[in-house]
Amino acid sequence: MIVITTPTGQIGRQVLEHLVDRAEGVRVIVRDPARLPARVRERVEVVVGSHADPVVLKEACQGADRVFWLVPPTPGAQSVEGHFRAFTEPLCRLIGEQGVERVVAVSTLGRGVARNAGQISASLATDEAIAATGVPYRALCAPSLMENLLRQTASIRDEGLWREAYDADRVMRTCATRDIAAEAARLLLDGSWSGQEDVPMVGPDDLTPEGMARVVSEVLERPVRVQRISSAEQRAALIRFGASEAWAQGLADMVDALNELGFYGVDAPSTPECAPTGFRQWCEEVLKPAVLA
């Protein structure tokens, strides 16, 4: 039995699509089952609630041997570290109690480099806590997600720009969520691996934000540019749109750490075997339809 968390989220729903017709038993934890596609609801077991709730998690993992784990981003959280701990601690307690045999989780690049890096630091602490249980573990370590650009679809369409707090002339490694989901599904279906490893998920491109803007311009056949903003300006914008001060500050700290230390940059080698999707392909297949919709 495989347990899937965040089955209606950006990555979790794609993991579920990979598994629903290929795995013998799939169980999902979801707050609102109505958000699951009807075809999926008919093929999986559903446990209603949050995977931060120890009771819900225990019910979902009863008799399960594999877990796909993702701490959902929650802009309203009053503490970044507290938010990640609230999800992670129940899982760590349960691993020892219920015989979970393998955990596959979405993590981030930056181990050994990231310092005071907001959500990145909290995600890496989650990895360490799960690994400390001794469970066989694979952390899928992604850089910046290409799908982050979808948050700025309106400004790309209406103003011909997106606002970016990362250094415009520094290489920013990216990865498509489709590749993370495919690798997660592969690992969940593979019963042969053991031990604990990081799995870097780095796309094939060597682009700065300015280089990405040129690709977007070519795909959309219209001028698109990057407007650089400071991390403080990003923080203020996030708060205006409803994020808590703690969450917004965490993302500002993350941006500052990336700009200072460059650990999503040119020194991160691509991993085409598990992250093959290029930025231009993603723009053609995902961003362009979203902009034109």
N, C-alpha and C positions, 0 to 999 in steps of 0.2 A: 504494500500500500504506500502510495506517495501522497504526501500532504503538500498542498500549494497555498502559500500565503499571498496576499495582494492579488487575487485572481482577476480583478477588474482593473488593475493598475496598468501602467504603461508597459512594464516588462512582464509582470505576472500573467496578464491575459495572453501574451504571446507564448509563454511557457506552457500554459494550459492548452492552447491550441495545438502545440506540438505533441502533447501527451494524451489528449483525450481519446484519440483513436489508436494509440500505440501501447499504452500501459494497461495492465490488467485491472488495477484498482487505483482510482484517483479520488482524493478527498480535498475539499477546499474550505478555507476559513474566509467568510465574507460577511460584512455588515448588512448588506442589502442584496439578497439573492436575486431580486428582480433585475439587477444590473448584469447578471450573467446571461449570455445568449441562450435562447430556448434549447438549441441543440446541445449546448454544454450542460445545462441543468439536468437534462434527461440522462446524461452519461456519467455524472459524478455524484459522489456523496457530498452533502452540504452541511457544514456546521456554521451556525449563525453567530456572529460576534466578532470581537477583535482578538488578534493573536497576542496582544499584550495582556489579555485576561487569562490568568493561570487556569481557571476552570475550563474556559473555552479551549485553550491550547491542549490541556490534558485530554479532553474529550476527542479532539481532532486527531491526536497522535496515538490514541489507543489502538494497538495492533499495527501501527505504521512503522516502517523501517527506514523510510527516506523522507527528507523534508527540504523543500525549497523555501529559503528564508530571505525576506527583504523587509527592512525597517522602513515604513512608508514616510516620505517627507511630509511634515505637518507644520506649515508656516505659522500656525497659531500656538505652537508649543512654547511654554514659558521657560524652558531650559533645553538647550540642545543636548547636553550630556544626559540630563534626566530623561529626556524623550527616548534616546537610544537605550539607556539602561532599563527603562520600563518595559521595553519589548524583549531585551536580551536576557535579563535575569530569570524570567519564568522558563525560557527555553533551556537555559543552562541547568536549572534544577530538574527539569523534566527529562533531559537526556540521560541522566544517571538513573532515573526511576523507571523509565518505560522502554529501554532497549532500542532507542533510535540508532540505526547502524551507519547512516551517512547523512551529512548536511551539506547542501550547496547553497551558497549565499551570494548576494550582490554586494560587492565592496568597492574599493577605489584604489587607484595608484597612490603612491606616496609613502609606503611603509619604509621606515628608516630615514625619511627625509622630511616629511610633514611635521611642522611644529606650530602649535597654537593655530591650527588650521580649521577651526570651526567644525562644520559637519564632516569634513574629511577625518579629522582627529577622532571624532566620536565614532565614525564608522570603523576605523582601524582598531579602536578599543573594543568594539563589538567582536571583531575577528579574534582578538586576543582572548576575550572571555570565553567564546565558544571553543576555541582551540584548547584552552586550559581544561576542558572537560575530558579531553582525550578522544572525542568522537572523530572518526574519519571525516575530513572537512576539505572542501574546495571553496576558496574565496575568489570570485570572479572580479578581478581588479580592473575597472574601467577608468579611462580619463573622462574628459568632458563628453557628455552625450550629444550627438547630433540633434536629437529631438528637443534639446533646450532652445534651439532656434525657433521652434514652433510657437513659443510664447510671444514672439515678436512678429508674428505673421501680419498683423494689422499695420504695424509701422513699416514693414518691408513693402507691403502693397500700397499703402497710402502716402508714405513719405520717402520711400526709396532708401531706407536706412534701418539699421538696428543699433541699439545702444549696448556698448560692451565695456566692462570694467577691466578686462585683461589687457595687457600690453598689446597694441595693435601690430607691432612688428616682431613679436616673439612667437615662435612655433607653438601651436596649441594642438596637442594630440586629441583625436576624437574617436568615438565608437558609436555605431548604430545599435539601438536597443534590440533590433531583430537578431543581431549576432550574439548578444548576451543571452537572449532567450533560447536560441538554438543550442548554444554550448551548455546552458543549464539543463535543457531537456536531454541532451546527449549523456551528460554525467549521471542524471537521475535514472536513466534507462540502463546504464552500464554497471553491472554488479561486480566488476573485477578490481576496482581501484580501492586503495587503502591509504592510510597515512594522511598527512595534512600538507596542502600546497596552496600557494597563490597561483592563479591563472591570469596572467596579464591579457587584457582585451584591448588591443591598440590597433586602430584602423590603419590603412596603408598610406595615408596622406602625410605630407610634410608641409603643412600650411600654417601661416599666421592668420589672425582674424582678417587682415587686409587681403590676403590671398583667398580666403574663404569668400569674401565679398566679391572678388572678381569672378569666382566660379558661380556664385549666385546670380550675378549680373548676366553672365553668359547663358545660364540655363533659363532665366526668366526673360531674357532679351530686353532688358531695361536696366538703367544704371541703378546700382545699389552700393551704398558705402557704409562704413562703420563709423559711428560717432562715439569717440572715447569719452567715458564718464569715470569719475573717481569712485572708489569703493564707498566713500561717504555718501555720494549722490545715489549710488545703488541702494545703500541702506535706507536712505530717506524715502526713495521710491517704493521699496518693499513695504515699509511701514504705512505709507499712504494707501497701498493696496491691501492692507489688512494683516500683514505679518506682524508677529510679536517683535518687540525690541530685541529679545534674545535671539530669535531665529534670524532676523535681519543682520544683527551684529555677527553671528556665526558665519553667514555667507560673506560678509565684508572681510572677516578674518581669513576666510578661505581664499578669497581673491588676493588679498595682500600676501599671503603665504605663497600662492602660485606665482605671483609676479616677482616676489623676492627670490624664491628658491628654484623656480622653473621646472618643477618635477612633472609637469604635463608637457614638457618641451622636447627639443630635438634629441635629447639623450634617451628617450623612451623608444626602444625599437618596436617596429610594427610586428604584429603577430597574425599574419594572413591566414594561418591554419584555423584560427577560431574567430577572427574579426576581419573578414574579407571585404566588407562593404566599403566602397570609397565614397568620399564626400560628394563628388559630382553625381554618382549613381543615386545616392540618397536624395539629393536635391531634385533630380529628375523624377524620382518615383514617389517621394513623400512631400517635400517642401513645395514644389511647383503646384501640385493639385491643391494643397492647402491654401496657397496664396490666391489661386484662381477661383476657389470655391466661393 
